[in-house]
Amino acid sequence: MTFIVGHSPWHADLGLLDFAAQLARVEGESLRVVVVVPDAWPTPVAGDTDRDYQLWSAQQGSEGVAEAERVLADRSPDVNAEVIWKPGRSVPRVLLAQAEEHGATLIIVGSARHGP
């Protein structure tokens, strides 16, 4: 089995990755860290700004993946983890789809940036 972890490329709090790795270690599970970035609009926009937005979004996803991989390799090299990025219009929807696709037993997410 595996745990799905929602990792944001825009939050500086990396404690979620530490927490997820600790849970995975204790439970003997693997992690699938998912960086969800905004998806492009379903219809093309004049001036090809959609392409620029898709490129920006892909860059954000790639940077989020690199950051999560670096943190996990440095802090939790003993935990089996796969880090990916996915575009989507709804973070919860993408994480739920990943959980269903991979038979996850747990979804781990952090708090909102401005949450109490």
Residue pairs with C-beta under 8 A, 6 or more apart in sequence:
1 29
1 30
1 103
1 104
1 105
2 29
2 30
2 31
2 32
2 102
2 103
2 104
2 105
3 20
3 23
3 24
3 27
3 29
3 30
3 31
3 32
3 104
3 105
3 106
3 107
3 108
4 32
4 34
4 95
4 98
4 99
4 102
4 104
4 106
4 107
4 108
5 16
5 17
5 20
5 31
5 32
5 33
5 34
5 107
5 108
5 109
6 34
6 36
6 91
6 95
6 107
6 108
6 109
6 110
7 16
7 17
7 33
7 34
7 35
7 64
7 68
7 83
8 35
8 36
8 64
8 110
9 35
9 37
9 60
9 61
9 63
9 64
9 67
9 85
10 60
10 113
11 110
11 113
13 110
14 67
14 71
15 110
16 108
16 109
16 110
17 33
17 68
17 71
17 72
17 75
17 76
18 71
18 75
18 76
19 108
20 31
20 33
20 108
21 31
21 72
21 75
21 76
21 79
21 81
22 76
23 29
23 106
23 108
24 30
24 31
24 79
24 80
24 81
25 76
25 78
25 79
29 105
29 106
30 79
30 80
30 81
30 82
31 72
31 79
31 80
31 81
31 82
32 81
32 82
32 84
32 98
32 102
32 104
33 65
33 68
33 72
33 81
33 82
33 83
33 84
34 84
34 85
34 86
34 94
34 95
34 98
35 60
35 61
35 64
35 65
35 68
35 83
35 84
35 85
35 86
36 85
36 86
36 87
36 88
36 91
36 94
36 95
37 57
37 58
37 60
37 61
37 64
37 85
37 86
37 87
37 88
38 53
38 57
38 87
38 88
38 89
39 57
39 87
39 88
39 89
40 50
40 53
40 54
40 57
40 87
41 50
41 53
44 50
57 87
58 85
58 87
60 85
61 85
61 86
61 87
62 85
64 85
65 83
65 84
65 85
68 83
69 81
69 83
72 79
72 81
72 83
86 94
86 98
88 94
95 107
95 109
96 107
98 104
99 107
